Amino acid sequence: MAKSWVNSAERIGADLHLELSGSGGRRAALIDALREAVRGGRLAPGTRLPPYRSLAADLGVARNTVADAYAELVAEGWLTARQGSGTLVAERARPLRAQPARHTERGPVTAPPRARAPRHDLRQGTPDASAFPRAAWLASYRRAVQQTPNEVFGPGDPAGRIELREALTEYLARVRGVRTTPDRIVICSGFAHGLRLLFGQGGGGVLRAPLAVEAYGLGFHRALLDTAGVRTVPLPIDEHGACVEELARERAVLLTPAHPFPTGGPLQAERRAAVIDWARARGGVVLEDDYDGEFRYDRKPVGALQGLDPERVILLGSVSKSLSPALRLGWMVLPERYVEGVLAAKGEREAWASVLDQLCLADFVSSGSYDRHVRRMRQRYRSRRDRLVAALAAQAPHIEVTGVAAGLHAVLRLPPGTERSALKAAAWQGVALDGLAAFRHPETDMPVRDGLVVGYATPSEHAYGAALEALCGVLPPGESTEAPTDG
């Protein structure tokens, strides 16, 4: 097969000759031709490529062929795609230069190459960075800067700007069923910062160890608590969430009741009531990590646990999943007895979250832009979730999918003993994934579960289809046909 195309200067600014040849099909031929044009310097970094429809018409191929080729090259890092800007040759897609040699007593040493970014990023924990609402955020930022009083540019209140605390009071009550007032909200830079303020260093914080936690969770949070001298005690989990009936002498427990991380399935109503009863009886407190409470797909929203007893629950939230982790904005909704201690731990001046960013978020929430963005992203992530489930049903029906009714990730249950080999195959194919074992508390006596945690929100829209295809290609074979569940 061979086909030539001469692109007009009107489309990309320079004439370009592509030769489609080979026996691997038109999609593969187009990918090879474009890759070679970039590698050889004929398509310079920053060059805009023609739209799918135009290139498909010029080549006499299907539009999906061009779309798939672009998506593959975006995933590989040769191209970039942004809404409103089209598809461009990536700035980093330059010819490799020889690594400079440095000399030691044993002779010249060549600097090691940098680690390659994965071709397909399906790691959990981040939203689609390309979907950040730039225009609406900029509009809120302009309004905030133009309308803010001069005193804003002085030292910041450690509790956070009152405008943001008032906006959050209204929003959290309306969307999450939270009961609070602005004077009980303290702005922080995210969940991890909130933990540091609550537990301090060496046990000198507002709360005391030991802390009960779910048997599966982020190792980063456990490490942070360990550094602060906080011992964590794992609680078993099942399809109904954490087994809170096993709480013993602990005075605090950290839960993700709306969407237990990473396994999914909300904390059962009876257990929600039981953990509140435990906190009242023990004089304890529940830390509620509301990390993705806005993203519900197949069921009614589960209200925040804090609404059951505002004096026994500390709710921690942030915009890391809904907007971007780069903003470094979060909040703690505190019982009255903890406010003074948290403010003392934070210090007399705001040293973490930018005051201007706080004012921007306050406007973003109050103007309705935040609601609109969340609704739009909820639809997008639900569509991605559906595509993941459909792809697995068609290509790997033996894999059970859990935790799919909410959030930005799903857990794929694997046959026993196959998680490590699946991760190795994924790494070989350039697919970045998290294994379920990475989230297991080292002291839990729960049976080991093999699985993959797939972050379907992370890739851009252009790269998602190729990422799903690559994911299905690294899963272990099997013959079971279990249907997807919410787990």
LOMAR-178332 format. One record per residue (C-alpha): z, x, y. Coordinates in steps of 0.25 Angstrom, whole numbers. Layout:
N
PATOR       w       u       v
PATOR       Z       X       Y
...
***
This chain:
487
PATOR       w       u       v
PATOR       0       0       0
PATOR      -4       5      14
PATOR      -4      -1      27
PATOR      -4       5      41
PATOR       1      -1      54
PATOR      -1       4      69
PATOR      10      -1      77
PATOR       6      -4      92
PATOR      13       3     103
PATOR      17     -11     109
PATOR      27     -13      98
PATOR      34       0      96
PATOR      29       9     107
PATOR      21      18      98
PATOR      10      18      88
PATOR      15      18      74
PATOR       7      20      61
PATOR      14      15      48
PATOR       9      17      34
PATOR      14       7      24
PATOR      12      13      10
PATOR      19      14      -3
PATOR      21       5     -15
PATOR      35       0     -11
PATOR      31     -12      -4
PATOR      28     -15      11
PATOR      43     -15      15
PATOR      46      -1       9
PATOR      33       4      15
PATOR      36      -1      29
PATOR      50       5      28
PATOR      45      18      23
PATOR      34      18      34
PATOR      44      15      46
PATOR      55      25      40
PATOR      44      36      40
PATOR      40      32      54
PATOR      54      34      59
PATOR      57      46      51
PATOR      44      53      56
PATOR      47      50      71
PATOR      35      40      73
PATOR      45      29      75
PATOR      55      35      85
PATOR      70      30      86
PATOR      71      18      95
PATOR      56      13      92
PATOR      56      -2      91
PATOR      49      -7      79
PATOR      40     -20      79
PATOR      46     -33      75
PATOR      45     -37      60
PATOR      34     -47      63
PATOR      25     -38      71
PATOR      26     -26      61
PATOR      24     -36      49
PATOR      12     -41      55
PATOR       6     -27      58
PATOR       9     -23      44
PATOR       5     -35      37
PATOR      19     -36      30
PATOR      29     -47      29
PATOR      39     -48      41
PATOR      51     -47      31
PATOR      45     -34      26
PATOR      46     -28      40
PATOR      60     -34      42
PATOR      65     -28      29
PATOR      59     -14      32
PATOR      66     -14      46
PATOR      79     -19      40
PATOR      79      -8      30
PATOR      76       3      40
PATOR      87      -3      49
PATOR      96      -2      38
PATOR      92      13      35
PATOR      94      16      50
PATOR      79      19      53
PATOR      79       7      62
PATOR      88      -2      70
PATOR      87     -16      73
PATOR      94     -24      85
PATOR      93     -38      89
PATOR      84     -39     101
PATOR      79     -24     100
PATOR      71     -25      87
PATOR      70     -14      77
PATOR      70       1      82
PATOR      70      14      76
PATOR      84      19      75
PATOR      88      30      84
PATOR      94      38      73
PATOR      81      38      65
PATOR      77      52      69
PATOR      71      63      61
PATOR      83      71      55
PATOR      86      85      61
PATOR      91      97      53
PATOR     106      97      53
PATOR     111     109      61
PATOR     118     120      53
PATOR     131     125      56
PATOR     136     139      51
PATOR     149     142      44
PATOR     154     155      37
PATOR     147     150      25
PATOR     134     148      31
PATOR     126     137      38
PATOR     130     123      35
PATOR     122     111      38
PATOR     129      99      44
PATOR     130      87      34
PATOR     121      75      37
PATOR     128      63      42
PATOR     131      52      32
PATOR     120      41      32
PATOR     123      27      37
PATOR     121      17      26
PATOR     108      10      25
PATOR     115      -3      23
PATOR     129      -6      28
PATOR     136     -17      21
PATOR     150     -12      24
PATOR     160     -23      28
PATOR     168     -24      42
PATOR     157     -24      52
PATOR     149     -35      59
PATOR     134     -33      61
PATOR     134     -23      73
PATOR     120     -28      77
PATOR     125     -42      80
PATOR     135     -38      91
PATOR     133     -48     102
PATOR     129     -38     113
PATOR     123     -48     123
PATOR     135     -57     123
PATOR     145     -46     122
PATOR     139     -40     134
PATOR     139     -53     142
PATOR     154     -54     139
PATOR     156     -40     143
PATOR     149     -42     156
PATOR     157     -54     159
PATOR     170     -48     156
PATOR     168     -36     164
PATOR     163     -44     176
PATOR     174     -54     176
PATOR     186     -45     172
PATOR     197     -42     183
PATOR     199     -28     187
PATOR     212     -27     180
PATOR     205     -27     167
PATOR     200     -12     170
PATOR     215      -8     170
PATOR     224      -5     158
PATOR     223     -16     147
PATOR     233     -25     142
PATOR     237     -21     128
PATOR     236     -35     123
PATOR     222     -36     127
PATOR     215     -43     138
PATOR     220     -57     140
PATOR     206     -63     141
PATOR     203     -58     127
PATOR     216     -63     121
PATOR     214     -77     127
PATOR     200     -77     122
PATOR     205     -73     108
PATOR     216     -84     108
PATOR     206     -95     110
PATOR     196     -89     100
PATOR     205     -86      89
PATOR     212    -100      90
PATOR     198    -107      90
PATOR     192     -99      79
PATOR     203     -93      70
PATOR     214    -103      72
PATOR     223     -92      79
PATOR     235     -97      86
PATOR     239     -87      97
PATOR     240     -84     112
PATOR     234     -73     120
PATOR     247     -66     122
PATOR     248     -64     106
PATOR     234     -57     105
PATOR     233     -42     106
PATOR     219     -36     107
PATOR     217     -24      99
PATOR     205     -15      94
PATOR     204     -22      81
PATOR     211     -24      68
PATOR     215     -10      65
PATOR     221      -8      79
PATOR     229     -21      77
PATOR     235     -15      64
PATOR     238      -2      71
PATOR     246     -10      82
PATOR     253     -19      72
PATOR     258      -8      63
PATOR     258       5      72
PATOR     260      18      66
PATOR     270      22      56
PATOR     275       8      55
PATOR     279       7      70
PATOR     270      -5      73
PATOR     273     -20      75
PATOR     272     -23      60
PATOR     279     -16      48
PATOR     274     -12      35
PATOR     271     -15      24
PATOR     259     -24      26
PATOR     253     -32      15
PATOR     238     -32      15
PATOR     227     -38       7
PATOR     223     -30      -5
PATOR     209     -28       0
PATOR     207     -23      15
PATOR     202     -12      24
PATOR     207       2      20
PATOR     206       5      34
PATOR     217      -5      38
PATOR     226       0      26
PATOR     224      15      31
PATOR     227      11      45
PATOR     240       4      41
PATOR     243      16      32
PATOR     242      25      43
PATOR     252      16      51
PATOR     262      17      40
PATOR     260       3      35
PATOR     260       1      20
PATOR     250     -10      15
PATOR     253     -19       3
PATOR     241     -25      -4
PATOR     241     -40      -7
PATOR     232     -45     -18
PATOR     220     -54     -14
PATOR     212     -65     -21
PATOR     202     -75     -18
PATOR     212     -82      -9
PATOR     215     -70      -1
PATOR     228     -61      -1
PATOR     239     -65     -11
PATOR     250     -67       0
PATOR     260     -72     -10
PATOR     262     -57     -14
PATOR     267     -53       0
PATOR     281     -47      -2
PATOR     289     -39       8
PATOR     278     -36      18
PATOR     280     -41      32
PATOR     265     -41      35
PATOR     252     -44      28
PATOR     238     -41      33
PATOR     228     -52      28
PATOR     213     -56      31
PATOR     215     -71      28
PATOR     202     -76      33
PATOR     194     -67      25
PATOR     202     -57      16
PATOR     195     -44      18
PATOR     187     -40      11
PATOR     187     -50      -1
PATOR     186     -63       7
PATOR     191     -77       4
PATOR     201     -82      15
PATOR     216     -82      12
PATOR     220     -95       5
PATOR     227    -106      13
PATOR     239    -105       5
PATOR     240     -90       6
PATOR     238     -91      21
PATOR     250    -100      22
PATOR     258     -91      12
PATOR     256     -79      20
PATOR     261     -86      33
PATOR     274     -91      25
PATOR     276     -77      20
PATOR     275     -71      34
PATOR     285     -82      39
PATOR     295     -79      28
PATOR     294     -64      29
PATOR     293     -63      44
PATOR     280     -56      42
PATOR     267     -56      48
PATOR     252     -58      43
PATOR     241     -49      49
PATOR     228     -57      49
PATOR     216     -49      49
PATOR     205     -59      55
PATOR     194     -49      54
PATOR     182     -59      52
PATOR     188     -73      54
PATOR     176     -78      61
PATOR     166     -76      50
PATOR     167     -88      41
PATOR     154     -93      33
PATOR     157    -103      22
PATOR     171    -109      25
PATOR     178    -114      37
PATOR     185    -103      46
PATOR     199     -99      40
PATOR     208     -99      52
PATOR     217     -87      55
PATOR     230     -86      47
PATOR     237     -83      61
PATOR     235     -98      64
PATOR     246    -101      53
PATOR     257     -93      60
PATOR     254     -85      73
PATOR     268     -79      72
PATOR     265     -73      58
PATOR     251     -68      59
PATOR     244     -57      67
PATOR     229     -60      68
PATOR     220     -48      70
PATOR     206     -49      73
PATOR     194     -42      80
PATOR     180     -43      83
PATOR     176     -32      73
PATOR     169     -42      64
PATOR     164     -52      74
PATOR     158     -43      85
PATOR     160     -28      82
PATOR     171     -18      78
PATOR     166      -9      89
PATOR     172     -18      99
PATOR     186     -15      95
PATOR     193     -28      99
PATOR     203     -35      90
PATOR     215     -44      92
PATOR     229     -47      86
PATOR     235     -61      87
PATOR     250     -58      86
PATOR     263     -66      84
PATOR     271     -65      96
PATOR     281     -56      90
PATOR     271     -45      88
PATOR     264     -45     102
PATOR     273     -36     109
PATOR     274     -25      98
PATOR     258     -25      97
PATOR     257     -23     112
PATOR     267     -12     112
PATOR     259      -5     100
PATOR     246      -7     108
PATOR     252       0     121
PATOR     252      -4     135
PATOR     237      -3     138
PATOR     225      -8     130
PATOR     220       5     123
PATOR     211      -1     112
PATOR     202     -13     116
PATOR     193     -12     128
PATOR     198     -22     139
PATOR     183     -24     142
PATOR     180     -27     128
PATOR     191     -37     127
PATOR     186     -44     139
PATOR     172     -44     134
PATOR     177     -50     120
PATOR     186     -61     128
PATOR     173     -65     135
PATOR     165     -65     122
PATOR     175     -74     116
PATOR     177     -83     127
PATOR     162     -85     130
PATOR     159     -90     116
PATOR     151     -77     113
PATOR     160     -73     102
PATOR     159     -87      95
PATOR     144     -86      96
PATOR     144     -72      90
PATOR     153     -75      79
PATOR     145     -88      75
PATOR     132     -80      75
PATOR     138     -69      67
PATOR     144     -79      57
PATOR     130     -84      54
PATOR     124     -70      53
PATOR     135     -65      43
PATOR     135     -78      35
PATOR     120     -76      33
PATOR     122     -62      29
PATOR     133     -66      19
PATOR     123     -77      13
PATOR     112     -66      12
PATOR     122     -57       5
PATOR     126     -68      -5
PATOR     112     -72      -8
PATOR     108     -58     -10
PATOR     119     -55     -20
PATOR     116     -69     -27
PATOR     101     -65     -29
PATOR     103     -50     -32
PATOR     117     -48     -37
PATOR     122     -62     -42
PATOR     133     -55     -50
PATOR     140     -50     -38
PATOR     151     -59     -33
PATOR     152     -61     -17
PATOR     165     -64     -11
PATOR     171     -66       3
PATOR     158     -72       8
PATOR     163     -84      16
PATOR     168     -76      28
PATOR     167     -62      34
PATOR     157     -51      35
PATOR     158     -46      21
PATOR     157     -50       7
PATOR     163     -44      -6
PATOR     154     -42     -18
PATOR     162     -42     -31
PATOR     157     -31     -41
PATOR     158     -30     -56
PATOR     170     -21     -59
PATOR     168      -6     -58
PATOR     155      -7     -49
PATOR     160      -6     -35
PATOR     160       9     -34
PATOR     146      10     -40
PATOR     141      -1     -31
PATOR     146       7     -19
PATOR     140      19     -24
PATOR     126      12     -26
PATOR     127       6     -12
PATOR     130      20      -5
PATOR     118      26     -12
PATOR     109      14      -7
PATOR     115      16       7
PATOR     123       3       7
PATOR     137       4      13
PATOR     147      -5       6
PATOR     162      -7       5
PATOR     168      -8      -9
PATOR     179     -17     -12
PATOR     188      -6     -17
PATOR     188       0      -3
PATOR     197     -12       2
PATOR     207     -12      -9
PATOR     221      -9      -6
PATOR     225       4     -14
PATOR     238      -2     -18
PATOR     233     -16     -23
PATOR     234     -20     -37
PATOR     223     -30     -37
PATOR     212     -28     -47
PATOR     200     -19     -42
PATOR     188     -27     -37
PATOR     175     -21     -36
PATOR     166     -26     -25
PATOR     158     -23     -12
PATOR     162     -27       2
PATOR     149     -31       9
PATOR     148     -32      24
PATOR     136     -41      27
PATOR     139     -41      42
PATOR     137     -26      44
PATOR     121     -24      43
PATOR     112     -29      54
PATOR     103     -41      51
PATOR      91     -32      49
PATOR      98     -23      38
PATOR     106     -34      31
PATOR      95     -38      21
PATOR      92     -23      16
PATOR     107     -21      15
PATOR     109     -33       6
PATOR      97     -28      -3
PATOR     104     -15      -4
PATOR     117     -21      -7
PATOR     112     -29     -19
PATOR     105     -16     -24
PATOR     118      -9     -26
PATOR     126     -20     -33
PATOR     130     -18     -47
PATOR     122     -27     -57
PATOR     129     -38     -65
PATOR     126     -51     -72
PATOR     137     -61     -66
PATOR     133     -72     -57
PATOR     145     -75     -49
PATOR     143     -84     -37
PATOR     148     -79     -23
PATOR     162     -83     -19
PATOR     171     -82      -7
PATOR     181     -74     -14
***
